[in-house]
């Protein structure tokens, strides 16, 4: 978002154009609004960092020759604990808008991933995805050849850190994540979010239903998992309106985040609900904080 203050080259010598928190001059509503804006900026920055790290680790590369009958296909030469290539994706339902609205009531999709490359704790983390976990769908198309040099430098630093050595960065080398060219270099075309509400195995058994746990003696079936997601209906409506209907069909990477760091949606919704319901704002805040 170009309207947000840029912090990539922030040196600390100037004051960023961010809302300041000072209860002495603010009402409770103003305080909540400024917290909402600051937390949203912080969450967006952390999400961007996690996406950059995961994309570098999976190593997207463009195959100019036909692979599986598809020319110019993006393949992933590396691997990441928090990301997996998408096997398939399908939009299941687009509910009719509510009365007086134009945005769909909800938009559901099914994303299929393959866990065969993982075992042990990493596989368990993917198997233990719970309802309301937020994941990100990334569309990567036509990464530039210059991205290979960045990936090579990244791998070199990782190997040095693995043996306890401190890597020396080339002064002339500019990290892509520190610049605005990262999406262009790695061919990142779209990023969309989704909230998980159902996880199924190859036998179509729901795996994340706490009221009906999976007690099969044979264990979970196969390596493929189907993630049913609630997409953002407002974003979906905007995509359809602006002619980006193919963006959901072209996503090819699923990125998840650690649960402790991925609670931004619930926090933002709580602050929003407090601001929207002025009658309950003061009731939800301790009395000793009203006159601060």
C-alpha positions as CSV (number, residue, x, y, z in Angstrom):
1,X,0.0,0.0,0.0
2,X,1.7,3.2,-1.2
3,X,-0.3,5.3,1.2
4,X,1.3,3.7,4.3
5,X,4.6,5.2,5.7
6,X,7.6,3.4,4.2
7,X,10.0,2.0,6.7
8,X,12.5,0.0,4.5
9,X,15.1,2.7,4.6
10,X,14.2,4.2,8.0
11,X,17.3,5.4,9.8
12,X,15.7,6.6,13.0
13,X,16.7,10.2,12.4
14,X,13.3,11.4,11.5
15,X,9.8,10.9,13.0
16,X,7.6,8.5,11.1
17,X,4.1,9.8,10.3
18,X,2.4,7.4,12.7
19,X,-0.4,8.1,15.2
20,X,1.1,8.7,18.7
21,X,-0.4,7.0,21.8
22,X,-0.9,9.4,24.7
23,X,-3.9,8.9,26.9
24,X,-3.7,12.3,28.4
25,X,-5.1,14.0,25.3
26,X,-7.2,11.1,23.9
27,X,-10.7,9.8,24.5
28,X,-11.1,6.0,24.8
29,X,-12.4,5.9,21.2
30,X,-9.4,7.8,19.8
31,X,-7.1,5.5,21.8
32,X,-8.7,2.4,20.4
33,X,-8.5,3.8,16.8
34,X,-4.8,4.7,17.1
35,X,-4.1,1.2,18.5
36,X,-6.0,-0.3,15.7
37,X,-4.0,1.6,13.1
38,X,-0.6,0.9,14.7
39,X,-1.3,-2.8,15.2
40,X,-2.5,-3.2,11.6
41,X,0.7,-1.6,10.4
42,X,2.8,-3.9,12.7
43,X,0.9,-7.0,11.5
44,X,1.3,-6.1,7.9
45,X,5.1,-5.7,8.4
46,X,5.4,-9.0,10.2
47,X,3.3,-10.8,7.6
48,X,5.5,-9.3,4.8
49,X,8.7,-10.5,6.6
50,X,7.3,-14.1,6.9
51,X,6.2,-14.2,3.3
52,X,9.6,-12.9,2.1
53,X,11.4,-15.5,4.2
54,X,9.2,-18.4,3.1
55,X,9.4,-17.4,-0.6
56,X,13.2,-17.2,-0.5
57,X,13.4,-20.6,1.1
58,X,11.2,-22.4,-1.4
59,X,13.3,-20.9,-4.3
60,X,10.9,-20.2,-7.1
61,X,12.4,-20.7,-10.6
62,X,11.0,-20.4,-14.0
63,X,11.2,-23.5,-16.2
64,X,11.3,-22.2,-19.9
65,X,10.7,-25.7,-21.2
66,X,7.4,-27.5,-21.0
67,X,7.1,-29.4,-17.7
68,X,4.1,-31.7,-17.6
69,X,2.8,-30.1,-20.9
70,X,2.8,-26.6,-19.3
71,X,5.4,-24.1,-20.8
72,X,7.0,-21.4,-18.6
73,X,6.0,-23.2,-15.4
74,X,7.2,-22.0,-12.0
75,X,8.9,-24.7,-9.9
76,X,10.2,-24.6,-6.4
77,X,13.8,-25.9,-5.9
78,X,14.0,-25.5,-2.2
79,X,11.8,-26.1,0.8
80,X,10.3,-24.2,3.7
81,X,8.9,-25.3,7.0
82,X,6.1,-22.8,6.7
83,X,5.2,-23.1,3.0
84,X,4.0,-25.7,0.5
85,X,3.2,-25.7,-3.2
86,X,-0.5,-25.9,-4.0
87,X,-1.6,-29.0,-5.8
88,X,-5.1,-27.6,-6.8
89,X,-7.6,-24.9,-5.7
90,X,-11.3,-24.6,-6.4
91,X,-13.9,-22.0,-5.5
92,X,-16.7,-23.9,-3.7
93,X,-19.3,-21.3,-3.0
94,X,-20.0,-17.6,-3.5
95,X,-22.9,-16.7,-1.3
96,X,-25.4,-14.1,-2.4
97,X,-24.9,-10.6,-0.8
98,X,-27.0,-9.7,2.2
99,X,-29.8,-7.2,1.8
100,X,-28.5,-3.8,1.0
101,X,-24.9,-5.0,0.3
102,X,-23.0,-5.8,-2.9
103,X,-20.2,-7.9,-1.3
104,X,-20.9,-11.7,-1.1
105,X,-21.9,-13.0,2.3
106,X,-19.0,-15.4,2.2
107,X,-16.7,-17.0,-0.3
108,X,-15.4,-20.6,0.3
109,X,-12.6,-22.4,-1.5
110,X,-10.8,-25.8,-1.2
111,X,-7.0,-25.9,-1.4
112,X,-5.2,-29.2,-1.8
113,X,-1.6,-29.7,-0.6
114,X,0.8,-32.7,-0.5
115,X,2.5,-33.4,2.8
116,X,4.7,-36.3,1.5
117,X,7.9,-34.3,1.7
118,X,7.5,-33.7,5.5
119,X,7.7,-36.0,8.5
120,X,8.1,-35.8,12.2
121,X,7.4,-32.4,13.9
122,X,7.0,-30.5,10.7
123,X,4.3,-32.8,9.4
124,X,2.6,-32.7,12.8
125,X,2.4,-28.9,12.6
126,X,0.7,-29.1,9.2
127,X,-1.6,-31.8,10.4
128,X,-2.6,-29.8,13.5
129,X,-3.9,-26.7,11.6
130,X,-7.0,-25.6,13.5
131,X,-10.1,-23.7,12.7
132,X,-9.7,-19.9,12.4
133,X,-6.0,-20.3,11.5
134,X,-5.1,-17.7,8.8
135,X,-3.0,-18.8,5.8
136,X,-1.9,-17.0,2.7
137,X,-2.2,-17.9,-0.9
138,X,0.6,-16.6,-3.1
139,X,0.6,-16.4,-6.9
140,X,4.2,-16.5,-8.3
141,X,4.7,-16.0,-12.1
142,X,7.8,-15.3,-14.1
143,X,10.5,-14.8,-11.5
144,X,13.4,-12.8,-13.0
145,X,16.8,-14.4,-13.6
146,X,18.3,-12.0,-11.0
147,X,16.5,-13.8,-8.3
148,X,18.8,-16.8,-8.7
149,X,21.7,-14.7,-7.4
150,X,19.7,-13.6,-4.4
151,X,18.8,-17.2,-3.6
152,X,22.4,-18.3,-4.0
153,X,23.6,-15.7,-1.5
154,X,20.8,-16.6,0.8
155,X,21.8,-20.3,0.7
156,X,25.4,-19.4,1.3
157,X,24.5,-17.4,4.5
158,X,22.3,-20.2,5.8
159,X,25.1,-22.8,5.4
160,X,27.5,-20.5,7.2
161,X,25.1,-19.9,10.1
162,X,24.5,-23.7,10.3
163,X,28.1,-24.3,11.2
164,X,28.3,-21.3,13.6
165,X,30.0,-18.8,11.3
166,X,29.0,-15.3,10.8
167,X,28.4,-14.5,7.1
168,X,30.0,-11.4,5.6
169,X,27.7,-9.5,3.4
170,X,28.9,-7.9,0.2
171,X,28.4,-4.1,0.5
172,X,27.4,-3.9,-3.1
173,X,24.8,-6.6,-2.6
174,X,21.3,-5.3,-1.8
175,X,18.9,-7.7,-0.2
176,X,15.7,-7.9,-2.2
177,X,13.5,-7.9,0.9
178,X,14.9,-4.5,1.9
179,X,13.8,-3.0,-1.4
180,X,10.5,-2.5,-3.2
181,X,11.6,-4.7,-6.0
182,X,11.2,-8.0,-4.2
183,X,7.7,-8.7,-5.7
184,X,9.0,-7.9,-9.2
185,X,12.2,-10.0,-8.8
186,X,10.4,-13.1,-7.5
187,X,7.4,-12.7,-9.7
188,X,4.9,-12.2,-6.9
189,X,1.7,-11.2,-8.6
190,X,-1.0,-11.8,-5.9
191,X,-1.3,-12.5,-2.2
192,X,-4.6,-13.4,-0.7
193,X,-5.6,-14.5,2.8
194,X,-7.9,-17.3,3.9
195,X,-9.3,-18.5,7.2
196,X,-9.3,-22.2,7.7
197,X,-12.6,-23.8,8.9
198,X,-12.1,-27.4,7.8
199,X,-9.2,-29.9,7.2
200,X,-9.8,-33.2,5.4
201,X,-7.7,-36.2,4.4
202,X,-7.9,-38.3,1.2
203,X,-10.9,-40.2,2.6
204,X,-12.7,-36.9,3.1
205,X,-12.7,-37.3,6.8
206,X,-12.7,-34.0,8.8
207,X,-9.5,-33.9,10.9
208,X,-10.0,-30.6,12.9
209,X,-13.4,-31.3,14.4
210,X,-12.8,-31.1,18.2
211,X,-16.3,-32.6,18.9
212,X,-15.7,-35.6,16.7
213,X,-11.9,-36.5,16.9
214,X,-10.5,-38.9,14.4
215,X,-10.1,-42.3,16.2
216,X,-9.2,-44.6,13.2
217,X,-6.7,-47.2,14.1
218,X,-5.2,-47.0,10.6
219,X,-4.4,-43.3,11.1
220,X,-5.0,-40.5,8.7
221,X,-5.3,-41.5,5.0
222,X,-2.7,-40.5,2.4
223,X,-0.5,-37.5,2.2
224,X,-2.8,-35.0,0.5
225,X,-4.9,-32.7,2.7
226,X,-7.8,-30.5,1.7
227,X,-8.0,-27.1,3.4
228,X,-11.4,-25.5,3.2
229,X,-11.0,-21.7,3.6
230,X,-13.1,-18.6,4.0
231,X,-11.7,-16.0,1.6
232,X,-12.1,-12.3,2.1
233,X,-15.5,-11.5,0.4
234,X,-14.6,-7.8,0.0
235,X,-11.3,-8.7,-1.7
236,X,-13.1,-11.3,-3.9
237,X,-15.7,-8.8,-5.0
238,X,-13.0,-6.2,-5.8
239,X,-11.1,-8.9,-7.8
240,X,-14.1,-9.8,-9.8
241,X,-15.1,-6.2,-10.4
242,X,-11.6,-5.3,-11.6
243,X,-11.2,-8.3,-13.9
244,X,-8.8,-10.3,-11.8
245,X,-11.0,-13.4,-11.8
246,X,-8.0,-15.7,-12.7
247,X,-5.9,-14.7,-9.6
248,X,-7.5,-17.5,-7.5
249,X,-6.9,-20.1,-10.1
250,X,-3.2,-19.1,-10.5
251,X,-2.1,-19.2,-6.9
252,X,0.6,-21.8,-6.5
253,X,2.1,-21.4,-2.9
254,X,0.5,-21.8,0.5
255,X,2.2,-20.0,3.4
256,X,1.3,-20.4,7.1
257,X,2.5,-18.7,10.2
258,X,3.2,-19.7,13.8
259,X,0.1,-19.7,15.9
260,X,1.5,-17.3,18.5
261,X,2.2,-14.7,15.8
262,X,-0.9,-15.3,13.7
263,X,-3.6,-13.9,16.0
264,X,-3.7,-10.5,14.3
265,X,-7.2,-11.1,12.8
266,X,-8.8,-11.8,16.2
267,X,-7.1,-8.8,17.8
268,X,-8.1,-6.4,15.1
269,X,-11.7,-7.7,15.1
270,X,-11.9,-7.2,18.8
271,X,-10.7,-3.6,18.6
272,X,-13.0,-2.9,15.7
273,X,-16.0,-4.3,17.6
274,X,-15.2,-2.1,20.6
275,X,-15.0,1.0,18.4
276,X,-18.3,0.2,16.6
277,X,-20.3,-0.4,19.7
278,X,-19.9,2.9,21.7
279,X,-22.4,1.7,24.3
280,X,-20.2,-1.2,25.4
281,X,-16.8,0.5,25.0
282,X,-16.6,2.0,28.5
283,X,-18.1,-1.2,30.0
284,X,-15.3,-3.3,28.5
285,X,-12.6,-1.1,29.8
286,X,-11.7,-1.0,33.6
287,X,-13.1,2.1,35.4
288,X,-9.7,3.2,36.6
289,X,-8.7,3.7,32.9
290,X,-11.6,6.0,31.9
291,X,-10.1,9.2,33.3
292,X,-6.5,8.6,32.6
